[in-house]
Amino acid sequence: MADSSTKGNANPHPTPAGLLLDRQLFADQCKISARAEHGGMVVCGLWMAESDDLEAKLKLARQTWDESRHAMAFYQRARELGADLDLDPPQSPVLQPLIPFLMEARTLVERSTLINLCVEVLAVESFHATKPLVDTASRELLDFILADEVTHVQLGKWVVDHFCTTPEAKARHDEFQGRVDEALAKGRQTLARQLADQAIALVGCSVTAPGVE
């Protein structure tokens, strides 16, 4: 029987056992992540079709498949948490600084530098930071996706090593990497603010975070 003193403080979004984030907050994050993974699927599929290097084409085909599985898994988790699914969830604010480079990137080296060595790195950092705040089912989802994201980062390193074989190519890559790194730093700042906001939000959750009274 519920204690009557807690009735006035009932959480409007009941949180599954072990999920420290508010149910609606994490469901919305799953929708945003699904959109990002869906975007990764689309661009990797396009770049795979355009590539004339067989090994690169096969590696991009693998990543395209991975991104589709990730998008489906995030949408499914959002649905399980009771979210209303729409076809156009908001863009991730963490990735926003990197989006303009999508139009600029023309070579596979530039594209892999952007997606595999920046966007995927941000995803790995974000998912690792989120894992302690979620329930077992959500943590298993993030572990499943993280295993693939690590291989995507390795693919980006392979592309750079495989195609940047001259001083000129290496110089072009370093120049592009430097500009993208500035956008990556902005994305990390946004992620840090997002995590700080989540820590504040924990105070109102139905499951109390360790150390929070």
C-alpha positions in Angstrom: 0.0 0.0 0.0 1.4 3.4 -1.0 2.3 5.8 1.8 -0.2 8.6 1.6 2.5 11.3 2.1 3.9 10.5 -1.3 0.7 10.8 -3.3 1.1 14.5 -4.0 4.6 13.9 -5.3 3.7 11.2 -7.8 5.9 11.2 -10.9 3.7 11.8 -14.0 6.1 9.5 -15.9 6.6 6.4 -13.8 10.2 5.2 -14.1 11.0 1.5 -14.6 13.0 -0.1 -11.8 16.7 0.8 -12.3 16.0 3.7 -14.7 17.3 6.8 -13.0 16.3 9.1 -15.9 12.6 10.1 -16.2 10.8 7.7 -18.5 9.8 10.4 -21.0 13.2 12.0 -21.0 15.0 8.7 -21.9 12.2 7.8 -24.4 12.8 11.1 -26.1 16.5 10.5 -26.1 15.9 7.1 -27.8 13.9 8.9 -30.5 16.7 11.4 -31.1 19.2 8.6 -31.2 17.0 6.7 -33.7 17.0 9.7 -36.0 20.8 10.0 -35.8 21.2 6.3 -36.6 18.7 6.5 -39.4 20.7 9.4 -40.9 23.9 7.4 -40.6 22.2 4.5 -42.4 21.2 6.8 -45.3 24.5 8.5 -45.8 26.6 5.3 -45.4 24.3 3.6 -47.9 24.8 6.5 -50.4 28.6 6.5 -49.9 28.7 2.7 -50.2 27.0 2.9 -53.6 29.3 5.7 -54.8 32.6 4.0 -53.7 34.7 2.4 -56.4 36.9 0.6 -53.9 35.6 -2.9 -53.3 36.9 -3.3 -49.8 35.6 0.1 -48.7 32.3 -0.7 -50.3 31.9 -3.9 -48.4 32.9 -2.2 -45.1 30.4 0.5 -45.7 27.7 -2.0 -46.5 28.3 -3.6 -43.0 28.1 -0.2 -41.4 24.8 0.6 -43.3 23.3 -2.6 -41.9 24.5 -1.8 -38.4 23.0 1.7 -38.5 19.6 0.3 -39.6 19.6 -2.2 -36.7 20.5 0.6 -34.3 17.7 2.8 -35.5 15.2 0.0 -35.2 16.4 -0.9 -31.7 16.1 2.7 -30.4 12.7 3.1 -31.9 11.6 -0.1 -30.3 12.9 1.0 -26.9 11.2 4.3 -27.2 7.9 2.5 -28.0 8.4 0.2 -24.9 8.8 3.3 -22.8 5.5 4.7 -24.1 6.8 7.3 -26.5 4.7 8.5 -29.4 6.8 7.7 -32.4 6.9 10.2 -35.2 8.8 10.2 -38.5 10.7 13.4 -37.8 12.0 13.6 -34.2 14.3 16.5 -33.3 17.9 16.5 -34.4 20.5 15.7 -31.7 21.8 19.0 -30.4 25.1 17.2 -29.7 25.6 16.5 -33.4 24.3 19.8 -34.6 27.7 21.5 -35.0 28.9 18.7 -37.3 25.9 18.7 -39.7 27.2 21.4 -42.0 30.2 19.3 -42.8 27.9 16.7 -44.4 27.4 19.0 -47.3 31.1 19.8 -47.6 32.6 16.3 -47.3 33.2 15.0 -50.9 35.8 12.2 -50.6 35.5 9.0 -48.6 38.3 10.1 -46.4 36.5 13.3 -45.5 33.2 11.5 -45.0 34.8 8.8 -42.8 36.6 11.5 -40.8 33.3 13.2 -40.2 31.1 10.2 -39.4 33.4 7.5 -38.1 36.0 9.6 -36.3 33.8 12.3 -35.0 30.1 11.5 -34.9 30.7 7.9 -33.8 33.2 9.0 -31.2 30.6 11.4 -29.8 28.0 8.5 -29.8 30.4 6.3 -27.9 31.0 9.0 -25.3 27.3 9.8 -24.9 26.2 6.1 -24.6 28.9 5.4 -22.0 27.8 8.4 -20.0 24.2 7.4 -20.2 24.6 3.7 -19.2 24.8 4.3 -15.4 21.4 6.2 -15.5 19.3 3.5 -17.2 17.7 0.2 -16.4 19.0 -3.2 -17.4 17.1 -3.5 -20.6 18.3 -0.1 -21.8 21.8 -0.8 -20.7 21.9 -4.0 -22.7 20.6 -2.0 -25.7 23.5 0.5 -25.3 26.0 -2.3 -25.0 24.7 -3.9 -28.1 25.1 -0.7 -30.1 28.4 0.3 -28.5 30.0 -2.9 -29.8 29.2 -1.8 -33.3 30.2 1.8 -32.8 33.7 0.8 -31.8 34.1 -1.1 -35.1 32.9 2.0 -37.0 35.6 4.1 -35.4 38.1 1.4 -36.5 36.7 1.6 -40.0 37.3 5.4 -40.1 41.0 4.8 -39.1 41.3 2.2 -41.8 39.9 4.5 -44.5 42.4 7.2 -43.6 45.3 4.8 -43.6 44.1 3.1 -46.8 43.6 6.2 -48.9 46.0 8.8 -47.4 49.2 7.4 -48.8 50.8 10.6 -50.1 52.0 13.7 -48.2 49.4 15.8 -50.1 46.5 13.5 -49.1 47.7 13.4 -45.5 47.9 17.2 -45.5 44.3 17.6 -46.9 43.0 15.1 -44.3 44.8 16.9 -41.4 43.3 20.3 -42.5 39.8 18.8 -42.7 40.2 16.9 -39.4 41.3 20.1 -37.7 38.2 22.0 -38.7 35.9 19.1 -37.8 37.6 18.8 -34.4 36.5 22.3 -33.6 32.9 21.3 -34.3 33.5 18.1 -32.3 34.6 20.2 -29.3 31.3 22.2 -29.5 29.4 18.9 -29.6 31.2 17.7 -26.5 30.3 21.0 -24.7 26.7 20.4 -25.6 26.9 16.8 -24.3 28.4 18.0 -21.0 25.6 20.5 -20.5 23.0 17.8 -21.4 24.5 15.4 -18.8 24.5 18.2 -16.2 20.8 18.9 -16.9 20.1 15.2 -16.5 21.9 15.1 -13.2 19.7 17.9 -12.0 16.6 16.1 -13.3 17.4 13.0 -11.3 16.3 14.8 -8.2 12.7 14.5 -9.4 12.8 10.9 -10.5 10.9 8.2 -8.8 14.1 6.2 -8.5 16.6 8.2 -6.5 20.2 8.4 -7.8 22.9 7.3 -5.4 23.9 10.2 -3.1 20.7 12.2 -3.9 18.3 12.7 -1.0 
